Amino acid sequence: MRKNSIKNTRINGEVQRELSMLINREIKDPRINPLTSVVAVEVAPDLKHAKVFISVLGDEESQKNTLAGLKSAAPFMRGQLAKSINLRNTPELTFIMDQSIEYGVNMSKLIHDVNKDLSTQNTSDLDEESSEEE
């Protein structure tokens, strides 16, 4: 199976959906932040390994604790995946912190701040022009 085949893409989506459900409903580890989401999953073509990209809304300490909690719960999640998804091999899970959502939120905030500054600057320029005309 090739890496970008339709079958591999479908398996990635199914594993992502199942892991999201497991993290949000089944795992009761207090280290795992409730605002944890599975951003993407890349299952190797031989179905032996899977990279799970997660995003945690919170501070750096919360992200580290969540990653540690997920790593300790990986064997349980692998067993649950084997029960729910019928695959030849159940992949070994490797969790990777994905900063893309946090990066997007920060960029959006910066753009908003710049636009706000520009709009206040434009209104002050317009006020100066109107006072010069009088």
Backbone as a chain_set.jsonl record, in Angstrom:
{"seq": "MRKNSIKNTRINGEVQRELSMLINREIKDPRINPLTSVVAVEVAPDLKHAKVFISVLGDEESQKNTLAGLKSAAPFMRGQLAKSINLRNTPELTFIMDQSIEYGVNMSKLIHDVNKDLSTQNTSDLDEESSEEE", "coords": {"N": [[0.856, -1.179, 0.0], [0.612, 2.16, -0.903], [1.81, 5.3, 0.432], [0.143, 7.58, 0.052], [-2.247, 6.529, -0.822], [-5.727, 5.851, -1.528], [-6.823, 4.006, 0.215], [-5.022, 4.123, 2.388], [-5.441, 6.779, 3.188], [-8.102, 6.612, 4.006], [-7.846, 4.827, 6.156], [-6.239, 6.381, 7.853], [-8.072, 8.441, 8.512], [-10.092, 6.97, 9.823], [-8.709, 5.892, 12.034], [-7.997, 8.274, 13.273], [-10.541, 9.279, 13.981], [-11.429, 7.293, 15.788], [-9.422, 7.431, 17.792], [-9.811, 10.05, 18.707], [-12.331, 9.814, 19.867], [-11.749, 7.921, 21.863], [-9.888, 9.334, 23.474], [-11.425, 11.485, 24.381], [-13.627, 10.25, 25.662], [-13.086, 7.733, 26.892], [-10.599, 7.58, 28.288], [-9.457, 8.206, 31.503], [-7.415, 9.605, 32.689], [-6.051, 12.017, 34.819], [-4.054, 13.736, 34.009], [-4.408, 14.336, 31.384], [-5.481, 16.9, 29.386], [-8.765, 18.221, 29.083], [-9.287, 19.65, 26.779], [-8.101, 18.504, 24.509], [-7.236, 17.661, 21.242], [-7.239, 15.533, 18.384], [-5.346, 16.185, 15.744], [-4.28, 15.168, 13.335], [-3.56, 11.98, 11.795], [-1.047, 9.78, 10.849], [-0.716, 6.85, 9.421], [1.585, 4.288, 8.923], [2.384, 2.718, 5.769], [2.708, -0.078, 6.093], [1.183, -0.585, 8.275], [2.229, -0.766, 10.839], [3.145, 1.307, 12.474], [2.001, 4.435, 13.802], [1.759, 7.897, 13.562], [0.514, 10.232, 15.719], [-0.839, 13.278, 15.707], [-1.35, 15.731, 18.023], [-3.22, 18.378, 19.563], [-3.213, 20.688, 22.159], [-5.108, 22.803, 24.073], [-3.914, 25.14, 26.065], [-1.491, 25.894, 28.67], [2.133, 25.44, 28.57], [2.933, 23.565, 30.482], [0.605, 22.071, 30.848], [0.441, 20.922, 28.309], [2.721, 19.262, 28.302], [2.062, 17.494, 30.39], [-0.235, 16.315, 29.327], [0.814, 15.027, 27.07], [2.491, 13.168, 28.346], [0.546, 11.685, 29.732], [-0.918, 10.602, 27.582], [1.048, 9.038, 26.362], [1.423, 7.104, 28.31], [-1.041, 5.891, 28.225], [-1.104, 4.726, 25.771], [-0.787, 1.864, 25.165], [-3.303, 0.851, 26.055], [-5.046, 2.296, 24.37], [-4.255, 1.274, 21.93], [-5.073, -1.366, 22.134], [-7.851, -0.967, 22.263], [-8.25, 0.131, 19.746], [-7.66, -2.106, 18.192], [-9.862, -3.676, 18.768], [-11.974, -2.147, 17.741], [-11.38, -1.383, 15.09], [-10.912, -3.215, 12.222], [-8.038, -4.281, 11.29], [-5.137, -5.604, 9.602], [-2.719, -5.37, 11.013], [-2.377, -3.806, 14.162], [-1.552, -0.517, 14.637], [1.391, 0.775, 16.294], [1.331, 3.432, 18.529], [2.514, 6.735, 18.286], [2.808, 9.736, 19.861], [2.695, 13.124, 18.92], [3.248, 16.5, 19.533], [1.316, 19.024, 18.14], [1.58, 22.221, 16.994], [0.096, 23.803, 15.333], [-2.582, 24.773, 15.503], [-2.48, 26.462, 17.72], [-0.558, 28.231, 16.748], [-1.972, 29.335, 14.602], [-4.037, 30.646, 16.003], [-2.529, 32.566, 17.39], [-1.449, 34.022, 15.211], [-3.792, 35.027, 14.081], [-4.633, 36.682, 16.158], [-2.529, 38.546, 16.156], [-2.881, 39.687, 13.6], [-5.394, 40.81, 13.965], [-4.756, 42.726, 15.933], [-3.005, 44.387, 14.488], [-4.727, 45.334, 12.486], [-6.53, 46.714, 14.1], [-4.873, 48.698, 15.133], [-4.24, 50.009, 12.738], [-6.772, 50.945, 11.974], [-7.352, 52.737, 14.052], [-5.307, 54.51, 13.617], [-5.947, 55.441, 11.056], [-8.395, 56.722, 11.573], [-7.488, 58.778, 13.216], [-5.876, 60.14, 11.406], [-7.817, 60.994, 9.602], [-9.246, 62.701, 11.253], [-7.321, 64.679, 11.669], [-7.079, 65.689, 9.042], [-9.637, 66.738, 8.629], [-9.66, 68.745, 10.534], [-7.679, 70.396, 9.524], [-8.863, 71.335, 7.19], [-10.77, 73.05, 8.077]], "CA": [[0.0, 0.0, 0.0], [1.38, 3.394, -0.958], [1.556, 6.222, 1.533], [-0.955, 8.505, -0.232], [-3.328, 5.834, -1.503], [-7.071, 6.091, -0.986], [-6.984, 3.116, 1.361], [-4.251, 4.673, 3.5], [-6.138, 7.991, 3.638], [-9.296, 6.168, 4.731], [-7.387, 4.262, 7.433], [-5.836, 7.522, 8.683], [-9.28, 9.096, 9.017], [-10.783, 6.095, 10.772], [-7.895, 5.835, 13.262], [-8.132, 9.595, 13.905], [-11.871, 9.363, 14.593], [-11.472, 6.396, 16.949], [-8.566, 7.96, 18.858], [-10.476, 11.23, 19.279], [-13.399, 9.335, 20.735], [-11.123, 7.294, 23.03], [-9.285, 10.358, 24.341], [-12.457, 12.317, 24.999], [-14.648, 9.526, 26.413], [-12.674, 6.525, 27.603], [-9.415, 7.724, 29.142], [-9.774, 8.98, 32.706], [-6.162, 10.09, 33.266], [-6.197, 13.438, 35.155], [-3.021, 14.542, 33.354], [-4.829, 14.676, 30.021], [-6.309, 18.095, 29.319], [-10.021, 17.95, 28.373], [-9.286, 20.351, 25.502], [-7.119, 17.84, 23.65], [-7.838, 17.202, 19.992], [-6.375, 14.813, 17.457], [-5.314, 17.007, 14.537], [-4.052, 14.3, 12.179], [-2.929, 10.69, 12.05], [-0.345, 9.218, 9.688], [-0.436, 5.435, 9.612], [2.572, 3.805, 7.96], [1.768, 1.803, 4.8], [2.71, -1.463, 6.58], [0.251, -0.594, 9.422], [2.933, -1.09, 12.088], [3.347, 2.511, 13.28], [1.128, 5.567, 13.497], [2.074, 9.166, 14.21], [-0.72, 10.896, 16.098], [-0.564, 14.692, 15.974], [-2.373, 16.238, 18.94], [-3.165, 19.785, 19.932], [-3.749, 20.897, 23.502], [-5.351, 24.202, 24.362], [-3.472, 25.385, 27.435], [-0.095, 26.314, 28.816], [3.158, 24.452, 28.221], [2.897, 22.504, 31.493], [-0.545, 21.237, 30.516], [0.791, 20.161, 27.106], [3.662, 18.209, 28.689], [1.325, 16.504, 31.172], [-1.118, 15.594, 28.418], [1.653, 14.137, 26.264], [2.904, 12.063, 29.222], [-0.638, 10.856, 29.972], [-1.244, 9.864, 26.362], [2.068, 8.01, 26.149], [1.183, 5.997, 29.239], [-2.294, 5.24, 27.85], [-0.984, 4.23, 24.397], [-1.129, 0.436, 25.019], [-4.753, 0.708, 26.196], [-5.686, 2.794, 23.147], [-3.937, 0.341, 20.848], [-5.984, -2.497, 22.326], [-9.199, -0.547, 21.881], [-8.243, 0.246, 18.283], [-7.714, -3.459, 17.637], [-11.249, -4.158, 18.899], [-12.951, -1.369, 16.972], [-11.02, -1.305, 13.673], [-10.412, -4.5, 11.754], [-6.854, -4.118, 10.46], [-4.207, -6.725, 9.643], [-1.868, -5.053, 12.162], [-2.784, -2.603, 14.881], [-0.324, 0.283, 14.682], [1.955, 1.3, 17.529], [1.012, 4.857, 18.519], [3.506, 7.713, 18.709], [2.127, 11.02, 19.971], [3.516, 14.278, 18.593], [2.539, 17.754, 19.797], [1.146, 19.844, 16.939], [1.377, 23.605, 17.408], [-0.492, 24.559, 14.225], [-3.792, 25.49, 15.927], [-2.013, 27.567, 18.577], [0.102, 29.177, 15.849], [-3.037, 30.023, 13.879], [-4.711, 31.558, 16.925], [-1.612, 33.688, 17.628], [-1.38, 34.835, 13.996], [-5.072, 35.719, 13.971], [-4.608, 37.749, 17.161], [-1.61, 39.577, 15.664], [-3.539, 40.371, 12.48], [-6.457, 41.634, 14.547], [-4.111, 43.868, 16.589], [-2.499, 45.29, 13.451], [-5.889, 45.986, 11.874], [-7.074, 47.655, 15.075], [-3.95, 49.838, 15.143], [-4.408, 50.741, 11.469], [-8.052, 51.653, 11.968], [-7.241, 53.9, 14.944], [-4.408, 55.459, 12.952], [-6.704, 56.047, 9.954], [-9.378, 57.663, 12.107], [-6.768, 59.966, 13.694], [-5.469, 60.87, 10.195], [-9.009, 61.657, 9.071], [-9.549, 63.805, 12.159], [-6.348, 65.743, 11.383], [-7.423, 66.282, 7.749], [-10.842, 67.532, 8.764], [-9.329, 69.952, 11.298], [-6.89, 71.27, 8.638], [-9.767, 71.921, 6.202], [-11.548, 74.115, 8.726]], "C": [[0.9, 1.239, 0.0], [0.943, 4.346, 0.143], [0.339, 7.116, 1.286], [-2.113, 7.837, -0.958], [-4.666, 6.141, -0.826], [-7.291, 5.24, 0.261], [-6.245, 3.657, 2.579], [-4.915, 5.925, 4.056], [-7.373, 7.626, 4.455], [-8.931, 5.592, 6.095], [-6.96, 5.38, 8.378], [-7.051, 8.2, 9.308], [-10.005, 8.274, 10.064], [-10.031, 6.007, 12.097], [-8.006, 7.169, 14.006], [-9.47, 9.706, 14.626], [-11.953, 8.512, 15.86], [-10.624, 6.924, 18.105], [-9.183, 9.194, 19.508], [-11.556, 10.8, 20.264], [-12.815, 8.7, 22.005], [-10.579, 8.338, 23.999], [-10.357, 11.149, 25.074], [-13.397, 11.547, 25.915], [-14.133, 8.423, 27.314], [-11.552, 6.742, 28.618], [-9.73, 8.665, 30.301], [-8.528, 9.516, 33.399], [-6.283, 11.588, 33.567], [-5.134, 14.331, 34.507], [-3.465, 15.041, 31.984], [-5.825, 15.823, 30.07], [-7.607, 17.766, 28.568], [-10.104, 18.642, 27.01], [-8.182, 19.823, 24.588], [-7.821, 17.361, 22.393], [-6.784, 16.517, 19.138], [-6.452, 15.556, 16.13], [-5.177, 16.14, 13.29], [-3.426, 12.995, 12.64], [-2.28, 10.236, 10.751], [0.024, 7.78, 10.015], [0.541, 5.003, 8.518], [1.898, 2.815, 7.005], [1.75, 0.337, 5.252], [1.835, -1.647, 7.821], [0.921, -0.946, 10.75], [3.073, 0.107, 13.021], [2.357, 3.59, 12.843], [1.617, 6.782, 14.271], [0.758, 9.876, 14.457], [-0.367, 12.328, 16.493], [-1.699, 15.236, 16.823], [-2.142, 17.718, 19.211], [-3.849, 19.936, 21.28], [-3.907, 22.391, 23.715], [-5.005, 24.436, 25.828], [-2.014, 25.79, 27.457], [0.847, 25.15, 28.53], [3.167, 23.28, 29.205], [1.757, 21.526, 31.216], [-0.264, 20.374, 29.299], [1.722, 19.006, 27.44], [2.951, 17.103, 29.461], [0.414, 15.672, 30.276], [-0.336, 14.603, 27.577], [2.101, 12.93, 27.088], [1.731, 11.125, 29.494], [-1.013, 10.019, 28.761], [-0.22, 8.755, 26.091], [1.85, 6.822, 27.085], [-0.101, 5.238, 28.89], [-2.24, 4.615, 26.452], [-1.285, 2.727, 24.27], [-2.634, 0.165, 25.147], [-5.465, 1.135, 24.919], [-5.428, 1.861, 21.972], [-4.852, -0.881, 20.931], [-7.408, -2.161, 21.914], [-9.313, -0.37, 20.371], [-8.363, -1.126, 17.635], [-9.129, -4.023, 17.699], [-12.205, -3.443, 17.951], [-12.658, -1.301, 15.475], [-10.389, -2.626, 13.265], [-9.271, -4.269, 10.772], [-5.969, -5.357, 10.598], [-3.279, -6.574, 10.845], [-2.455, -3.824, 12.846], [-1.532, -1.76, 15.093], [0.082, 0.673, 16.104], [1.819, 2.816, 17.468], [2.166, 5.703, 19.053], [2.821, 9.073, 18.704], [3.102, 12.165, 19.755], [2.674, 15.53, 18.818], [2.508, 18.593, 18.524], [0.773, 21.258, 17.38], [0.61, 24.423, 16.371], [-1.738, 25.34, 14.657], [-3.395, 26.685, 16.789], [-1.338, 28.645, 17.737], [-0.932, 29.991, 15.082], [-3.774, 31.026, 14.751], [-3.836, 32.787, 17.188], [-1.526, 34.604, 16.413], [-2.662, 35.639, 13.812], [-5.134, 36.895, 14.947], [-3.705, 38.89, 16.703], [-2.232, 40.373, 14.514], [-4.64, 41.287, 12.991], [-5.868, 42.884, 15.199], [-3.602, 44.883, 15.566], [-3.649, 46.04, 12.789], [-6.507, 47.024, 12.805], [-6.202, 48.912, 15.131], [-4.096, 50.672, 13.877], [-5.708, 51.536, 11.452], [-8.013, 52.86, 12.907], [-6.34, 54.96, 14.33], [-5.148, 56.164, 11.812], [-7.742, 57.039, 10.469], [-8.694, 58.917, 12.635], [-6.283, 60.797, 12.504], [-6.649, 61.626, 9.604], [-9.4, 62.854, 9.942], [-8.605, 64.983, 11.907], [-6.68, 66.456, 10.074], [-8.652, 67.18, 7.863], [-10.572, 68.816, 9.568], [-8.505, 70.924, 10.458], [-7.792, 71.979, 7.633], [-10.537, 73.087, 6.817], [-10.709, 75.277, 8.945]], "O": [[1.827, 1.348, 0.802], [-0.143, 4.216, 0.709], [-0.422, 7.384, 2.215], [-2.884, 8.512, -1.64], [-4.712, 6.627, 0.304], [-7.876, 5.7, 1.241], [-6.786, 3.649, 3.685], [-4.95, 6.115, 5.272], [-7.659, 8.255, 5.474], [-9.626, 5.839, 7.08], [-7.277, 5.343, 9.567], [-7.053, 8.498, 10.503], [-10.475, 8.806, 11.07], [-10.645, 6.044, 13.163], [-8.098, 7.188, 15.233], [-9.524, 10.179, 15.761], [-12.483, 8.955, 16.879], [-11.046, 6.875, 19.261], [-9.09, 9.366, 20.723], [-11.675, 11.356, 21.356], [-13.333, 8.919, 23.1], [-10.788, 8.236, 25.207], [-10.21, 11.447, 26.259], [-13.925, 12.127, 26.865], [-14.684, 8.198, 28.392], [-11.566, 6.144, 29.694], [-10.211, 9.78, 30.098], [-8.581, 9.848, 34.583], [-6.589, 12.364, 32.661], [-5.297, 15.55, 34.462], [-2.959, 16.046, 31.486], [-6.873, 15.73, 30.709], [-7.564, 17.105, 27.53], [-10.918, 18.251, 26.173], [-7.434, 20.589, 23.981], [-8.875, 16.729, 22.465], [-5.605, 16.869, 19.165], [-7.491, 15.559, 15.47], [-5.88, 16.354, 12.303], [-2.843, 12.911, 13.721], [-2.892, 10.3, 9.685], [0.951, 7.52, 10.781], [0.351, 5.312, 7.342], [0.942, 2.143, 7.392], [0.869, -0.418, 4.84], [1.756, -2.751, 8.361], [0.248, -1.379, 11.686], [3.115, -0.065, 14.239], [1.938, 3.65, 11.687], [1.857, 6.712, 15.476], [-0.022, 10.099, 13.531], [0.319, 12.556, 17.489], [-2.86, 15.214, 16.415], [-1.027, 18.23, 19.102], [-4.925, 19.384, 21.513], [-2.954, 23.154, 23.557], [-5.72, 23.983, 26.723], [-1.387, 26.001, 26.419], [0.413, 24.026, 28.28], [3.384, 22.135, 28.807], [1.923, 20.312, 31.335], [-0.682, 19.216, 29.253], [1.548, 17.899, 26.933], [3.196, 15.919, 29.227], [0.307, 14.458, 30.452], [-0.768, 13.466, 27.388], [2.093, 11.802, 26.595], [1.899, 9.905, 29.489], [-1.386, 8.854, 28.899], [-0.581, 7.666, 25.645], [2.066, 5.673, 26.7], [-0.23, 4.061, 29.228], [-3.227, 4.037, 25.998], [-1.987, 2.342, 23.335], [-3.174, -0.667, 24.418], [-6.364, 0.446, 24.437], [-6.293, 1.683, 21.115], [-5.345, -1.366, 19.912], [-8.091, -2.974, 21.29], [-10.348, -0.681, 19.782], [-9.08, -1.293, 16.648], [-9.553, -4.754, 16.805], [-13.134, -4.052, 17.419], [-13.582, -1.174, 14.672], [-9.442, -3.093, 13.897], [-9.496, -4.083, 9.576], [-6.047, -6.073, 11.596], [-3.074, -7.522, 11.604], [-2.967, -2.918, 12.189], [-0.555, -2.239, 15.668], [-0.757, 0.87, 16.983], [2.158, 3.423, 16.452], [2.719, 5.431, 20.118], [2.313, 9.515, 17.673], [4.193, 12.184, 20.325], [1.536, 15.617, 18.358], [3.544, 18.842, 17.908], [-0.233, 21.458, 18.061], [0.488, 25.638, 16.528], [-1.927, 26.472, 14.211], [-3.912, 27.787, 16.609], [-1.523, 29.837, 17.986], [-0.782, 31.203, 14.93], [-4.101, 32.125, 14.303], [-4.333, 33.913, 17.209], [-1.529, 35.826, 16.558], [-2.614, 36.808, 13.428], [-5.627, 37.97, 14.605], [-4.059, 40.061, 16.84], [-2.115, 41.598, 14.47], [-4.8, 42.408, 12.506], [-6.41, 43.978, 15.043], [-3.749, 46.091, 15.755], [-3.555, 47.245, 12.558], [-6.953, 48.081, 12.36], [-6.707, 50.034, 15.17], [-4.078, 51.901, 13.934], [-5.742, 52.669, 10.971], [-8.586, 53.902, 12.589], [-6.572, 56.158, 14.496], [-4.983, 57.37, 11.628], [-7.945, 58.09, 9.86], [-9.247, 60.011, 12.523], [-6.276, 62.026, 12.575], [-6.503, 62.763, 9.156], [-9.83, 63.888, 9.432], [-9.027, 66.139, 11.928], [-6.578, 67.68, 9.991], [-8.7, 68.255, 7.265], [-11.186, 69.851, 9.309], [-8.605, 72.137, 10.643], [-7.511, 73.118, 7.26], [-10.91, 74.02, 6.105], [-11.175, 76.283, 9.481]]}, "num_chains": 1, "name": "protein.A"}
